Amino acid sequence: MHATIQLVEYWGVAFLTLGLAVVLLNIYFGVIGNDLQLRTLGQEIAIAGFASFVEAGGLWLIRTYAPLALRAMIIPALIVAVTYKIAHLEDWSRYDVFMLLLFQIVITFAGTSLLYGHFESAIIILLCFAFFLAVIGSFLRDL
């Protein structure tokens, strides 16, 4: 497959998962009574576009030149975390950024499991994550 097409595919998937993670995190924080301060829609799209390009570029470089070094994806994840922290410097804590990345990882793993037909794995991932969110939500509501 042509390298540019592969990079664009990675970018599309990263943008989709990151955008979905922001939306679901906003819904979750609304349910538990915590307020996630977001910028305007255009600014959030621009932030997600840049961050997803960093993730896609990192994944493309790793998959192309060092396919066994997937743990090196921590570097693009840190760049994304710093990008979101700087973009929401006054509004978000480091826990909000951590939750955003956690949401994206769970969405990616569950989506990949569904794509490859591993429905049991996807259900287990989503149930474990829902339990985790319920526990975190119960602690935050008591504060």
BELNOR-V873410 format. One record per backbone hydrogen bond with DSSP energy under -1.0 kcal/mol. CO is the residue of the C=O (numbers start at 1). NH is the residue of the N-H. E is the energy in kcal/mol with one decimal. If there is no record, write none. Layout:
co: <CO:CO>
nh: <NH:NH>
e: <E:E>
This chain:
co: <2:3:4:5:6:7:8:9:10:11:12:13:14:15:16:17:18:19:20:21:22:23:24:25:26:27:28:29:40:41:42:43:44:45:46:47:48:49:50:51:52:53:54:55:56:57:58:59:60:61:62:66:69:70:71:72:73:74:75:76:77:78:79:80:81:82:83:84:86:88:93:94:95:96:97:98:99:100:101:102:103:104:105:106:107:108:109:110:111:112:113:114:117:118:119:120:121:122:123:124:125:126:127:128:129:130:131:132:133:134:135:136:137:138>
nh: <6:7:8:9:10:11:12:13:14:15:16:17:18:19:20:21:22:23:24:25:26:27:28:29:30:31:32:34:44:45:46:47:48:49:50:51:52:53:54:55:56:57:58:59:60:61:62:63:64:65:66:69:72:73:74:75:77:78:79:80:81:82:83:84:85:86:87:88:89:92:97:98:99:100:101:102:103:104:105:106:107:108:109:110:111:112:113:114:115:116:118:117:119:122:123:124:125:126:127:128:129:130:131:132:133:134:135:136:137:138:139:140:141:142>
e: <-2.1:-2.3:-2.4:-2.4:-2.4:-2.5:-2.5:-2.3:-2.7:-2.7:-2.4:-2.7:-2.5:-2.7:-2.4:-2.1:-2.1:-2.2:-2.8:-2.3:-2.1:-2.1:-2.8:-2.7:-1.8:-2.1:-2.1:-1.9:-2.7:-2.3:-2.1:-2.6:-2.7:-2.6:-2.3:-2.7:-2.7:-1.7:-2.0:-2.2:-2.8:-2.8:-2.3:-2.6:-2.8:-2.5:-2.4:-3.0:-2.1:-2.6:-2.0:-2.1:-2.0:-1.9:-1.3:-1.5:-1.9:-2.3:-2.1:-2.4:-2.4:-2.5:-2.4:-2.6:-2.3:-2.7:-2.5:-1.8:-1.1:-2.6:-1.4:-2.1:-2.5:-2.0:-2.3:-2.4:-2.7:-2.2:-2.4:-2.4:-2.5:-2.4:-2.8:-2.8:-2.5:-2.5:-2.2:-2.3:-2.4:-2.0:-2.8:-1.2:-1.4:-1.9:-2.4:-2.5:-2.6:-2.4:-2.7:-2.5:-2.2:-2.4:-2.4:-2.3:-2.7:-2.3:-2.3:-2.5:-2.8:-2.2:-1.9:-2.4:-2.2:-1.3>
